[in-house]
């Protein structure tokens, strides 16, 4: 029996919580695994470019993370509204919810893309040194292509969120999987010039970093067209991305999306602040380089939690639409417990092999490998609580409650992680901002920052568990 059919009939699933949860979760887990591979290959492609291109690409990451958060916010609103109506078997409502979410994503993505294109030069000047003119030029070239792809990226995320709302996680896995393969192929053809590999002549456009932006935008547009064409074969029906958004529906979606967008932006800003703290410690370059390595392996640990978070969001929304909050709670806890257990199983070998893994990935660069291994071990200790945070916050968002996840994230990141990193990493008397002496500081360097990151993950997990258990999400309106 298909996942959508099972989820539409609560009578056949109430005694098989684990089966129901994993029916939705495994395609999302597999898709996230493909995205991790795509990210690693993307870094491999751009890593062969000149230093100025790498600097411009690194600075563009903050912009892309910010835009991704905005697109995911609309997708969160789509999942909450569509899943609630689907659970209530209100066909006109979930179809209209999907259509209005798509309209908002298409026009919102167009507006954000135009804004990104207009301010790309100013942003490059702001985040890069004025003396590094070539890096600024490279960043502008990348953002020019990236801005063109933003409407498509918004559409992809929103339609995937709407499909999750009706219990379909397999279709996004297939369509986005094709997008990833297109992205990799276009990277190969657009970044590098025509070259000889063995007896083969591989054509190439030689666009450098701009080619990477064109590959991302091109694969996104092809995927967006694929999504739109495919929708007529789903219960959501044919959808029109050019339809003007209805004002009332836009407010409904944004009431859910705005707190989710703010949460994503605060996460990006907290990471920026955390990096600025690391810049002040001894061996800062090695510590900052180690973060990307540790995070790449951390993504392996939280892949199951990512899929289970998407599943819990859809299932909670559907269950509330069925007027069955007990089912919503039971399925969400099942997802949370399973996510924590699987994460522990993945974290254990990474904890034991952290140093060997780090030495291998850094090609024996001992300083970077040491920092990466220490950070990885700290993350492994609290990753199971971070899994709870992802899943329980996702469940609350699926219910349409995006304000409590916002406050929890704000407290964990800005109330704990950033200030604790400052106090643990920097010594007392350190001049914050060049003029404000730090009254208390332990001067632990990068290790202090790693402790702050690990503890904030644990606290976020505990707060998410307590907030979900309180049950206020059960009365959220969408």
C-alpha positions, 0 to 999 in steps of 0.5 A, spaced: 500 500 500 502 506 498 504 511 503 499 516 501 494 511 501 496 509 508 496 516 511 489 517 508 486 512 513 488 512 520 484 506 521 490 501 518 496 505 521 495 506 529 498 500 531 504 501 527 508 507 528 515 505 526 512 503 520 508 509 518 514 514 520 519 510 516 515 509 510 516 517 510 522 518 512 527 513 508 526 517 502 528 523 505 534 520 508 536 517 502 535 524 498 539 528 504 545 523 503 545 524 495 545 532 497 551 530 502 555 527 496 553 533 491 556 538 496 562 534 497 563 533 489 561 541 489 567 543 493 571 538 490 570 541 483 571 549 486 577 546 490 581 546 483 579 553 482 584 559 483 585 562 490 581 568 489 575 564 486 575 560 492 575 566 497 569 569 493 565 562 493 566 561 501 564 568 502 558 567 497 556 561 502 553 566 507 548 569 502 546 562 499 545 559 506 540 565 508 536 564 501 536 557 502 532 559 509 527 563 506 525 558 501 525 553 506 520 557 510 515 557 505 516 550 504 514 549 512 508 553 511 506 549 505 507 542 509 503 545 515 497 547 511 497 541 506 498 536 511 492 539 516 487 539 510 490 532 507 489 529 514 482 532 514 480 529 507 479 536 505 481 536 498 479 543 495 483 546 501 489 542 500 489 543 493 488 551 494 494 550 499 499 547 495 497 552 489 497 558 493 504 556 496 507 555 489 504 562 487 508 565 493 514 561 492 514 563 485 513 571 486 517 571 492 523 567 489 523 572 483 523 578 488 529 575 492 532 573 486 532 580 483 534 583 489 540 579 490 542 581 483 541 588 484 546 588 491 551 583 489 556 588 488 555 591 495 555 585 498 561 583 495 564 589 498 561 588 505 564 581 506 571 581 502 577 585 503 577 591 499 584 589 497 582 583 494 578 585 488 579 579 484 575 575 489 570 580 489 569 580 482 569 572 482 563 573 488 559 577 483 560 573 478 557 567 482 551 571 485 549 573 478 548 566 476 545 564 483 540 570 483 537 567 476 536 560 479 533 563 486 525 562 483 526 555 481 530 553 488 524 556 491 519 553 487 523 546 488 523 547 496 515 549 496 513 543 492 517 538 495 514 541 502 507 540 499 508 533 497 511 531 504 504 534 506 500 529 503 505 523 505 509 523 498 517 523 500 518 518 494 517 523 488 521 529 491 527 523 492 526 522 485 526 529 482 531 532 486 536 526 485 535 527 478 537 535 479 543 533 483 545 528 477 544 534 473 548 539 477 554 534 478 554 534 470 553 541 469 559 543 474 563 538 470 562 541 463 561 549 465 567 550 470 573 547 466 575 548 459 575 543 454 580 538 456 583 531 455 582 525 459 586 519 457 584 518 450 577 522 451 576 530 449 571 533 454 568 539 452 568 545 457 565 552 457 571 554 462 567 559 466 570 558 472 566 560 479 560 563 474 560 556 471 558 553 478 553 558 479 550 557 472 550 549 473 546 550 480 541 555 476 540 551 470 539 544 474 534 548 479 530 550 473 530 543 469 528 540 476 522 546 477 519 544 471 519 537 472 516 538 479 511 543 476 509 538 470 509 532 475 504 535 480 498 533 475 499 526 477 499 527 484 492 528 489 495 536 489 493 536 481 495 541 476 498 547 479 500 554 476 506 558 478 504 564 474 498 565 478 498 571 482 498 570 490 491 571 494 492 576 499 489 572 505 492 565 503 499 569 503 498 572 510 496 564 512 502 562 509 507 567 512 504 567 519 507 560 519 513 561 514 516 568 517 518 565 524 521 559 520 525 564 516 527 568 522 530 562 525 534 560 519 537 567 519 539 567 526 542 560 525 546 563 519 548 569 523 550 565 529 554 561 525 558 568 522 558 570 530 561 563 532 566 564 526 568 571 528 570 568 535 574 563 532 578 568 528 581 571 535 584 564 537 591 561 536 591 557 530 585 560 528 586 558 520 586 551 522 580 551 527 576 554 522 578 550 516 577 544 521 569 546 522 568 544 514 571 537 515 567 536 522 561 538 519 561 534 513 562 528 517 556 531 522 551 531 516 552 523 516 550 523 523 544 527 522 541 524 516 536 520 519 534 525 523 533 530 517 528 525 514 525 523 520 524 531 522 520 531 515 516 525 516 514 528 523 512 534 520 507 531 515 504 526 520 503 531 526 499 536 521 495 530 518 494 527 525 491 534 527 487 534 521 484 528 523 483 531 530 487 526 533 492 529 537 494 523 541 496 520 534 500 526 532 504 525 539 505 518 539 508 518 531 512 524 533 515 521 539 516 515 535 520 519 530 524 522 535 526 516 539 528 512 533 532 518 530 536 519 537 538 511 537 540 511 529 544 517 531 548 514 537 549 508 532 552 512 527 556 517 532 559 511 536 564 509 530 565 516 528 567 518 535 572 512 536 575 513 529 575 521 529 582 522 529 584 517 523 578 520 519 580 527 520 588 525 518 585 521 512 581 527 509 586 533 510 591 528 507 595 528 513 595 536 515 596 535 523 594 541 526 587 541 522 586 534 523 587 535 531 582 540 531 577 537 527 577 530 531 576 534 537 570 538 534 567 531 532 568 528 538 564 533 542 559 533 537 558 526 537 557 526 545 551 531 544 548 529 537 543 524 539 540 530 543 541 535 536 537 529 533 531 530 538 531 537 537 531 537 529 525 532 530 521 535 535 522 542 532 520 539 525 514 536 529 511 543 532 512 546 525 508 541 522 503 543 527 503 550 524 507 552 531 513 556 528 514 561 534 516 556 539 522 553 535 524 560 533 525 562 541 528 555 542 533 556 537 534 563 539 536 561 546 540 555 544 544 559 539 544 566 541 543 565 549 548 560 549 552 558 544 555 565 542 556 568 549 559 561 551 564 561 546 566 568 547 567 566 555 570 559 554 575 561 548 577 568 549 581 570 555 579 575 560 581 582 558 580 581 551 578 587 547 571 585 544 570 589 538 577 592 539 575 597 545 570 593 550 574 588 555 571 582 556 570 581 564 571 574 564 574 569 560 577 562 560 582 563 554 581 555 552 582 557 545 578 553 539 577 547 544 572 552 548 568 554 542 567 546 541 565 545 548 560 551 547 557 548 540 556 541 543 553 544 549 548 548 545 546 542 541 544 539 548 540 544 550 537 545 544 535 538 544 532 538 551 528 545 550 525 542 544 523 535 548 520 539 554 516 544 549 513 538 545 511 535 551 508 541 554 503 540 548 501 547 546 503 545 539 496 541 539 492 548 539 496 551 533 492 554 527 494 554 520 
